[in-house]
Amino acid sequence: MTSSKTLDGFYTAYFAGSTGNSLGMFIFLNGVVTGADVGGGRYDGTYRLSSDGTRIVAEIQFSLPVGNLSITGVAAEVAPISVKMTLELPTEFNRHDVHRLETPLGPINAKFEKIRGI
């Protein structure tokens, strides 16, 4: 069974939305997740293992500063965008697995890869 310590590390994420693509970097450490993407997005939140230990469940606050466009086509034109979302991933995945994420800004397909542990 996977432990939350095994999940700790640096991750990349490749995102595809209805109007574009992006690349993000994340750190998972001691139940906290933080990250950023090349489109100006910032991610802050917490994560835990599901009760059966097979899924990572992360509660994330996504922020997009003024002047940026999300890959779902939503623009932060006059005010920053800030939305909460839940991300669920299997604890066992490979970099080729595509995960569909339902977000408040629209659906996103994502591939995640653990780069290294901490």
C-alpha positions in Angstrom: 0.0 0.0 0.0 1.2 3.5 -0.8 1.9 5.9 2.0 1.7 9.7 1.9 5.5 9.8 2.4 5.9 7.8 -0.8 3.9 10.4 -2.7 6.1 13.3 -1.5 8.2 14.7 -4.4 8.4 16.9 -7.5 5.9 16.3 -10.3 5.4 17.7 -13.8 1.9 17.9 -15.3 1.1 18.3 -19.0 -2.3 20.0 -19.4 -4.6 20.2 -22.5 -7.8 22.3 -22.5 -10.3 23.5 -25.1 -8.2 26.5 -26.1 -4.6 25.5 -25.3 -1.9 23.5 -23.5 0.3 24.1 -20.5 3.0 22.6 -18.4 3.1 22.7 -14.6 5.5 21.8 -11.8 4.3 20.7 -8.4 5.7 19.8 -5.0 3.8 17.3 -2.8 5.3 17.4 0.8 3.8 16.3 4.1 0.2 16.8 2.9 0.8 20.1 1.2 0.8 20.7 -2.5 2.0 23.8 -4.3 2.8 24.5 -7.9 2.8 26.8 -10.9 2.3 26.5 -14.6 3.8 28.3 -17.6 0.5 30.2 -18.3 0.8 32.1 -15.0 -1.4 29.8 -12.9 -0.6 29.1 -9.3 -1.8 26.1 -7.2 -2.0 25.8 -3.5 -3.6 23.1 -1.4 -3.5 19.9 0.6 -3.6 16.3 -0.2 -4.3 13.0 1.4 -4.7 9.3 0.5 -8.2 8.0 0.0 -9.6 5.7 2.8 -8.7 2.6 0.7 -5.2 4.0 -0.1 -5.6 3.7 -3.9 -6.1 7.4 -4.8 -4.5 10.8 -4.1 -7.2 13.3 -3.1 -6.0 17.0 -3.4 -8.1 20.1 -2.5 -6.5 22.8 -4.6 -6.9 26.6 -4.9 -6.1 27.7 -8.5 -5.2 31.3 -9.0 -4.7 33.1 -12.3 -3.4 36.7 -12.3 -4.9 39.5 -14.4 -3.8 39.5 -18.0 -3.6 35.7 -18.3 -5.8 33.2 -20.3 -6.6 29.7 -19.0 -6.3 26.8 -21.3 -10.1 26.4 -21.0 -10.6 29.8 -22.6 -11.5 31.8 -19.4 -9.5 35.0 -19.2 -8.5 37.0 -16.1 -9.1 40.3 -17.9 -10.0 42.8 -15.1 -9.6 40.7 -11.9 -7.6 37.7 -10.9 -9.4 34.3 -11.1 -9.4 32.1 -8.1 -11.3 28.8 -7.9 -11.3 25.7 -5.7 -11.2 22.3 -7.1 -10.6 18.7 -6.1 -8.0 16.6 -8.0 -8.1 12.8 -7.7 -5.4 10.6 -9.1 -4.6 7.0 -8.7 -1.5 6.4 -6.4 -0.1 4.1 -9.1 0.1 5.9 -12.5 2.6 6.4 -15.3 3.4 9.4 -17.4 1.4 8.2 -20.3 -1.9 7.9 -18.4 -4.4 10.7 -19.3 -6.6 11.9 -16.4 -9.7 14.0 -17.1 -10.1 16.8 -14.6 -13.4 18.5 -14.1 -12.7 22.1 -13.0 -14.9 25.1 -12.4 -13.3 26.7 -15.5 -14.0 23.6 -17.7 -12.6 20.2 -18.3 -8.9 19.5 -18.7 -6.9 16.4 -19.7 -3.7 16.0 -17.8 -0.7 13.7 -17.7 1.4 13.6 -14.5 4.9 12.4 -13.9 6.8 12.1 -10.7 10.3 13.5 -11.4 11.9 12.7 -8.0 11.2 12.1 -4.4 12.2 14.5 -1.6 
